[in-house]
Amino acid sequence: MVEILSGISGWLGAALAVLVALVGTWIAGRRSGSKVASDAAAARQAERDRAQAESIQRNVEERRNAEIDAARLPDGGAADRLRDHWARD
């Protein structure tokens, strides 16, 4: 009986070692996957922030150009341009 238990304990030890290795690999993979997903999300957020900043910059420039164009017109010129552009004939 002791001989059977000593033979089984070797197999149990090996099975336990394999199980621990599998669990360790699984946990490491989960952590690695989580880090990759987090980095990808941060990159997507940075791209959205950059695009939003560019859009804001374009809008500011367009508004500034429109104000400069309107200031260059003679008195009532902006109203005349709006009326000519939007009024039905």
Backbone as ProteinMPNN parsed JSONL, in Angstrom:
{"seq_chain_A": "MVEILSGISGWLGAALAVLVALVGTWIAGRRSGSKVASDAAAARQAERDRAQAESIQRNVEERRNAEIDAARLPDGGAADRLRDHWARD", "coords_chain_A": {"N_chain_A": [[0.816, -1.191, 0.0], [1.938, 1.221, 0.748], [3.799, 1.502, -1.22], [2.185, 1.925, -3.456], [0.993, 4.382, -2.815], [3.298, 5.987, -2.753], [4.016, 5.934, -5.443], [1.779, 7.141, -6.603], [1.877, 9.658, -5.423], [4.008, 10.87, -6.728], [2.968, 11.157, -9.334], [0.806, 12.769, -8.676], [2.123, 15.045, -7.76], [3.386, 15.878, -10.121], [1.12, 16.382, -11.726], [-0.037, 18.438, -10.25], [1.965, 20.368, -10.506], [1.809, 20.866, -13.266], [-0.789, 21.873, -13.372], [-0.523, 24.21, -11.813], [1.276, 25.587, -13.444], [-0.323, 25.97, -15.725], [-2.409, 27.583, -14.693], [-0.916, 29.785, -13.874], [0.046, 30.686, -16.36], [-2.371, 31.335, -17.595], [-3.27, 33.456, -15.951], [-1.207, 35.314, -16.379], [-1.589, 35.776, -19.101], [-4.116, 36.97, -19.07], [-3.549, 39.349, -17.715], [-1.735, 40.516, -19.479], [-3.34, 40.779, -21.774], [-5.217, 42.566, -20.787], [-3.626, 44.827, -20.395], [-2.871, 45.376, -23.033], [-5.375, 45.956, -24.142], [-6.042, 48.192, -22.629], [-4.012, 49.97, -23.394], [-4.657, 50.227, -26.111], [-7.166, 51.432, -25.925], [-6.449, 53.854, -24.775], [-4.925, 54.914, -26.852], [-6.898, 55.204, -28.838], [-8.515, 57.133, -27.591], [-6.733, 59.27, -27.449], [-6.441, 59.804, -30.187], [-9.075, 60.607, -30.794], [-9.184, 62.927, -29.22], [-7.21, 64.465, -30.488], [-8.345, 64.808, -33.033], [-10.629, 66.227, -32.343], [-9.486, 68.568, -31.333], [-8.284, 69.554, -33.657], [-10.593, 70.043, -35.169], [-11.826, 72.038, -33.669], [-9.893, 74.023, -33.933], [-10.032, 74.512, -36.721], [-12.653, 75.532, -36.849], [-12.425, 77.85, -35.316], [-10.609, 79.307, -36.875], [-12.151, 79.6, -39.218], [-14.281, 81.151, -38.279], [-12.892, 83.446, -37.507], [-11.923, 84.278, -39.998], [-14.375, 84.82, -41.269], [-15.304, 86.953, -39.714], [-13.335, 88.848, -40.262], [-13.724, 89.183, -43.028], [-16.335, 90.223, -42.978], [-15.866, 92.592, -41.609], [-14.412, 94.018, -43.468], [-16.221, 94.764, -45.355], [-18.315, 97.399, -46.704], [-20.459, 99.685, -44.831], [-23.371, 98.018, -43.924], [-22.911, 96.104, -45.78], [-22.546, 93.398, -45.112], [-25.123, 92.616, -44.432], [-26.348, 93.038, -46.896], [-25.023, 91.09, -48.462], [-25.869, 88.73, -47.179], [-28.611, 88.886, -47.65], [-28.648, 88.801, -50.471], [-27.603, 86.289, -50.882], [-29.304, 84.486, -49.528], [-31.94, 85.175, -50.038], [-34.933, 84.578, -51.886], [-35.435, 84.93, -55.354]], "CA_chain_A": [[0.0, 0.0, 0.0], [2.841, 2.363, 0.812], [4.42, 1.617, -2.539], [1.184, 2.504, -4.353], [0.873, 5.799, -2.462], [4.508, 6.706, -3.157], [3.923, 6.073, -6.897], [0.709, 8.109, -6.89], [2.293, 11.0, -4.99], [4.835, 11.422, -7.802], [2.052, 11.594, -10.387], [0.03, 13.911, -8.148], [3.023, 16.208, -7.758], [3.557, 16.319, -11.508], [-0.156, 16.946, -12.153], [-0.186, 19.713, -9.545], [2.903, 21.3, -11.125], [1.239, 21.24, -14.557], [-1.948, 22.712, -13.082], [-0.015, 25.516, -11.376], [1.838, 26.241, -14.626], [-1.441, 26.407, -16.566], [-3.086, 28.709, -14.037], [0.001, 30.929, -13.961], [0.033, 31.16, -17.75], [-3.675, 31.958, -17.832], [-3.293, 34.751, -15.253], [-0.289, 36.21, -17.098], [-2.255, 36.144, -20.35], [-5.196, 37.927, -18.767], [-2.935, 40.642, -17.395], [-1.163, 41.043, -20.723], [-4.467, 41.196, -22.611], [-5.804, 43.752, -20.175], [-2.714, 45.938, -20.666], [-2.979, 45.684, -24.459], [-6.673, 46.606, -24.347], [-5.966, 49.514, -22.013], [-3.18, 50.804, -24.263], [-5.415, 50.499, -27.331], [-8.213, 52.402, -25.585], [-5.781, 55.148, -24.585], [-4.547, 55.406, -28.182], [-8.128, 55.666, -29.505], [-8.931, 58.372, -26.939], [-5.795, 60.313, -27.886], [-6.796, 60.139, -31.568], [-10.315, 61.406, -30.753], [-8.839, 64.242, -28.682], [-6.485, 65.19, -31.524], [-9.31, 65.17, -34.074], [-11.495, 67.276, -31.796], [-8.694, 69.8, -31.26], [-8.166, 70.06, -35.029], [-11.897, 70.567, -35.568], [-12.007, 73.315, -32.966], [-8.977, 74.984, -34.558], [-10.606, 74.9, -38.022], [-13.829, 76.37, -36.606], [-11.958, 79.162, -34.854], [-10.051, 80.002, -38.037], [-13.246, 79.96, -40.115], [-15.006, 82.27, -37.675], [-12.036, 84.627, -37.59], [-11.935, 84.733, -41.399], [-15.684, 85.41, -41.556], [-15.367, 88.26, -39.048], [-12.463, 89.754, -41.004], [-14.413, 89.495, -44.28], [-17.474, 91.102, -42.685], [-15.358, 93.905, -41.206], [-13.889, 94.694, -44.655], [-17.335, 95.225, -46.183], [-18.826, 98.722, -46.328], [-21.599, 99.641, -43.911], [-24.528, 97.325, -44.465], [-22.462, 95.151, -46.789], [-22.792, 92.023, -44.654], [-26.564, 92.382, -44.552], [-26.642, 92.91, -48.334], [-24.534, 89.777, -48.916], [-26.774, 87.707, -46.65], [-29.883, 88.981, -48.36], [-28.438, 88.328, -51.845], [-27.303, 84.866, -50.888], [-30.372, 83.659, -48.965], [-33.282, 85.581, -50.464], [-35.426, 84.024, -53.154], [-35.677, 85.978, -56.354]], "C_chain_A": [[0.861, 1.257, 0.0], [3.501, 2.574, -0.541], [3.452, 2.257, -3.541], [1.056, 4.004, -4.081], [2.107, 6.587, -2.891], [4.526, 6.895, -4.682], [2.895, 7.109, -7.295], [1.146, 9.52, -6.509], [3.193, 11.645, -6.036], [3.978, 11.955, -8.937], [1.22, 12.786, -9.922], [0.87, 15.175, -8.145], [3.205, 16.761, -9.156], [2.28, 16.974, -12.031], [-0.382, 18.303, -11.508], [0.736, 20.771, -10.166], [2.371, 21.785, -12.477], [0.048, 22.175, -14.354], [-1.521, 24.114, -12.668], [0.563, 26.277, -12.567], [0.731, 26.763, -15.538], [-2.154, 27.617, -15.985], [-2.214, 29.957, -14.103], [0.026, 31.525, -15.353], [-1.274, 31.869, -18.069], [-3.738, 33.345, -17.192], [-2.383, 35.754, -15.971], [-0.91, 36.667, -18.412], [-3.366, 37.147, -20.132], [-4.624, 39.309, -18.479], [-2.389, 41.296, -18.657], [-2.27, 41.548, -21.64], [-5.121, 42.453, -22.09], [-4.944, 44.98, -20.466], [-2.814, 46.349, -22.13], [-4.288, 46.42, -24.736], [-6.663, 48.021, -23.777], [-5.136, 50.467, -22.874], [-3.918, 51.174, -25.543], [-6.51, 51.535, -27.061], [-7.613, 53.79, -25.395], [-5.383, 55.753, -25.93], [-5.769, 55.924, -28.933], [-8.598, 56.984, -28.909], [-8.025, 59.528, -27.355], [-6.103, 60.749, -29.312], [-8.081, 60.969, -31.612], [-10.035, 62.813, -30.243], [-8.128, 65.099, -29.727], [-7.436, 65.665, -32.617], [-10.219, 66.291, -33.592], [-10.741, 68.604, -31.732], [-8.516, 70.406, -32.654], [-9.479, 70.673, -35.507], [-12.153, 71.925, -34.918], [-11.136, 74.38, -33.606], [-9.516, 75.454, -35.909], [-11.802, 75.831, -37.831], [-13.433, 77.764, -36.153], [-11.403, 79.967, -36.027], [-11.156, 80.453, -38.993], [-14.037, 81.141, -39.567], [-14.191, 83.555, -37.787], [-12.032, 85.166, -39.018], [-13.265, 85.382, -41.758], [-15.81, 86.787, -40.919], [-14.504, 89.277, -39.782], [-13.132, 90.16, -42.316], [-15.577, 90.452, -44.047], [-16.997, 92.491, -42.303], [-14.847, 94.694, -42.415], [-15.014, 95.266, -45.529], [-17.754, 96.633, -45.763], [-20.023, 98.573, -45.387], [-22.794, 99.002, -44.587], [-24.152, 96.264, -45.483], [-22.73, 93.704, -46.39], [-24.264, 91.686, -44.791], [-26.951, 92.21, -46.017], [-26.2, 91.539, -48.864], [-25.434, 88.659, -48.425], [-28.09, 87.704, -47.415], [-29.733, 88.458, -49.782], [-28.256, 86.819, -51.893], [-28.513, 84.009, -50.478], [-31.76, 84.014, -49.449], [-33.655, 84.892, -51.769], [-35.699, 85.165, -54.104], [-37.073, 85.937, -56.889]], "O_chain_A": [[0.543, 2.237, -0.673], [3.731, 3.711, -0.953], [3.872, 3.05, -4.384], [1.016, 4.804, -5.016], [1.988, 7.726, -3.342], [5.008, 7.921, -5.162], [3.119, 7.878, -8.23], [0.814, 10.478, -7.208], [3.143, 12.863, -6.213], [4.213, 13.051, -9.446], [0.963, 13.707, -10.697], [0.382, 16.252, -8.489], [3.18, 17.975, -9.356], [2.342, 18.004, -12.703], [-0.87, 19.224, -12.163], [0.342, 21.926, -10.333], [2.468, 22.97, -12.797], [-0.105, 23.156, -15.082], [-2.099, 25.1, -13.126], [0.361, 27.486, -12.684], [0.831, 27.871, -16.065], [-2.466, 28.566, -16.705], [-2.709, 31.054, -14.357], [0.026, 32.746, -15.507], [-1.273, 32.898, -18.745], [-4.205, 34.298, -17.815], [-2.756, 36.914, -16.147], [-0.767, 37.829, -18.792], [-3.537, 38.072, -20.925], [-5.153, 40.318, -18.946], [-2.567, 42.496, -18.869], [-2.151, 42.627, -22.221], [-5.534, 43.313, -22.869], [-5.473, 46.055, -20.751], [-2.839, 47.541, -22.438], [-4.305, 47.399, -25.482], [-7.216, 48.941, -24.38], [-5.507, 51.625, -23.062], [-3.818, 52.308, -26.011], [-6.747, 52.416, -27.887], [-8.204, 54.787, -25.808], [-5.49, 56.964, -26.124], [-5.698, 56.962, -29.591], [-9.037, 57.869, -29.644], [-8.501, 60.639, -27.586], [-6.036, 61.939, -29.62], [-8.171, 61.928, -32.379], [-10.579, 63.785, -30.767], [-8.395, 66.294, -29.85], [-7.337, 66.803, -33.075], [-10.541, 67.203, -34.353], [-11.306, 69.651, -32.046], [-8.587, 71.624, -32.818], [-9.476, 71.707, -36.175], [-12.643, 72.848, -35.568], [-11.578, 75.512, -33.803], [-9.469, 76.645, -36.217], [-11.952, 76.807, -38.565], [-14.043, 78.751, -36.565], [-11.687, 81.158, -36.161], [-11.103, 81.564, -39.521], [-14.419, 82.035, -40.322], [-14.723, 84.615, -38.118], [-12.127, 86.376, -39.225], [-13.291, 86.384, -42.473], [-16.37, 87.698, -41.529], [-14.889, 90.439, -39.913], [-13.116, 91.335, -42.684], [-15.785, 91.384, -44.825], [-17.653, 93.477, -42.636], [-14.852, 95.925, -42.384], [-14.775, 96.153, -46.349], [-17.574, 97.019, -44.608], [-20.53, 97.47, -45.178], [-23.184, 99.395, -45.686], [-25.037, 95.582, -46.0], [-23.097, 92.881, -47.229], [-24.614, 90.588, -45.222], [-27.771, 91.356, -46.354], [-26.928, 90.905, -49.628], [-25.734, 87.731, -49.177], [-28.612, 86.65, -47.778], [-30.608, 87.737, -50.259], [-28.7, 86.158, -52.831], [-28.718, 82.926, -51.027], [-32.683, 83.216, -49.284], [-32.812, 84.657, -52.635], [-36.142, 86.239, -53.696], [-37.433, 86.753, -57.738]]}, "name": "protein", "num_of_chains": 1, "seq": "MVEILSGISGWLGAALAVLVALVGTWIAGRRSGSKVASDAAAARQAERDRAQAESIQRNVEERRNAEIDAARLPDGGAADRLRDHWARD"}
